[in-house]
Amino acid sequence: MLIIDRDLESSLWYLGSTIAQTLSGSMGLLGAIMLFSLQEASKSIARAAVQLAAHPHPTMNPAYVHHLLTRRGFHELAKLYGDNLKGATEVGTSLDLLGHHATLTWELDHDALVRRKFWTALKASGVMISFSIAVCGLSPQLSAHERIGQGILVISIIGAVACLVLYGILLRALFRPPLEIGKQ
């Protein structure tokens, strides 16, 4: 017969429950922040693309540039202008054109970075929430084995803290100001 440590059982159950609830609430809040941030990023990317496309380049077909803008092919537009700017040996390359291309490129890269960080935080939270719920369900069995139960407590705390660190990294990436062009 196994002897259940009631204090360990309570600790496992309450910690698992608290972690699952806290991470779920945090991910809901981060999801709302991400929704508004991605909407604003989408507007900024579109604005930067329009500003870039306003600078005609003699080697580009204006109808194709317009087509890229209307179907929101911003990555293709940035690549098209980037390829033309790399090959430009003219002294008359517009500084505005270079600036708008750099802005569009930065906006696209920042958007991809934020999405990657959010996905990482979301996956880690999903794993920890699932683990915490399992700990709640298995708390009587885990508390019968003191060392295993205490190990699970430590793993739970480390996992929850790791998720909070990932949230901080996401928020830092989300609110990172753009580099000023020319001041690197």
N, C-alpha and C positions, 0 to 999 in steps of 0.2 A: 504494500500500500504506500502510495506517495503522500508525503506531507506537503500541503500547499501553504506557502508563506503568504498570508493575506495582505501584508504590507506591500510585498513585491507585486502581488496580483493587482492591487489598487493602483500602484505606481505605473505598472505596464498599461493598464486600462486607461487611466487618466492621461498619461503622456501620449499614448496612441491617439486617443480621442482629440486631445488638444492640438496635436500636430496636424492631424487631418483637417480639423476645422480651420486652424490658422492658415495653413497653406492654401486651402480652398478659397478662403476669403481674400487672401493676398493675391491669388491668381485672378480672381474676379476683378479686383481693383486694378491690377496690372493690365488685364484684358481691356478694361474701359479706357485706361490711359493709352494703351496701344491703339485702340480704335480711333480715338481723336488724333493721336500723333500720326498715324498712317494716312488719315484723311488730309491732314495738313501737309504731310510729306508729298502726297499725290498732287496737291495743288502747287507746291513749290517746284516739283519736278516738271509739271506741265508749263508753269510760268517760265522756268529756265529754258525749256525746249523751245518755247515760242520766241523768247529773246534771242536764242541762238539761231533759229531759222530766219529771223528778221535780217540777218547778215548774209546776203547772197554770195555764193562762191562761184566763180566762173566755170569751174569744172563739174558743178553739180546741176542736175536737172531739177528746176524749181517744182515741177509737178510731183516728182518723187519725194522731195522734201515735204511738200504739202500732204502727200499721201501718208508719210510716216507720222506726221503730226496728227492727222485726223484719226488714224487707227492706233494712236498712242504707242508707236514704236520708238520709244525714247532711247532705249539701249542702242538700237540700230542707228538712230540719228546721231547719237554721241560718237559711235564708231565711224560713221560716214564722215563727220566733220573732223574727227581725230585723224583718220587716214589722210584726209586732204591737207590737214595742218602739218602732218609729219612730212609730207612731200613738198610742202610750200617752201620755196627758196627765195620767194620775193621779199624784198625789204618792206613792202607795203602791207604786210599782214596786219590786220587790225588788232589793236590791243583789246578793244571791246569784244571782238570775236573770240580771242584767246580767253578772255575773262568769262564770257558766257559759256564757252565750252568747259572750262574748268569748273564752273558752278554746277552745270548739268552733271558732269562726271562725279563731282563730290556728292551731290544730292542722290544720285543713283547708287553710289557705293555706300553711303550712309544708310539708305533705305534697306539695302541688302544686309548690312551689318546688324541693324536693329532687328530685322526679321529673324536672322540666325540666332541672335542672343535670346529673343523671345521664345523661339522654338526649343532651344536648349533648356531654358528655365521651365517651360511648360512640360517637357518630357521628364525632367528631374522631379518636378512637383508631382506629376502623375505617379511616378515610381514611389515616392515617399508617402503619398496619400494612400496608395494601395498597400504599402508595407505597414503603415500605421493602422489601417483598418484590420489587416490580418493580425497584427499584434493585439488589438482589442479582442478579437475573437479567440485568440489562442492564449490570452493572459492566464487562465487557470492552469493550462498545461505548462506554460513557460515558467510560472511561479513555483512549480513543483521541482524545478531544476534551477537552483539559485544562481549558479555561475552563468548558465545560458540566459536566464532572465535578466541578469545584470548586464550581460553583453549586449542583449537586445536593447536595453535602455540606452547604453552608450551609443550604439549604432543609430538609434532613432534620433538622439540629440545631435550627433554629428551630421546626419542626413538633413535634418531640419535647418541647422545652421548653414550647411552648404547651399541649400535652396535659398535662404535669405541672402547669402553672398551673391548668388546668381542674379537675384532680383536687383541687388545694388549695382552689379555690373551692367545689367540691362538698363537701369535708369541712368547710369553714367553715360552709356552709349547713346541713349535716347536724347538726353539733354546736352550732349556735347556740342559746343559752338563750332561753326565752320571756321576753318583756318582762313585767315585773311590772305588773299592772293598777293604774292610778292613778299610776305613777311613770314617765311618759314624758317 
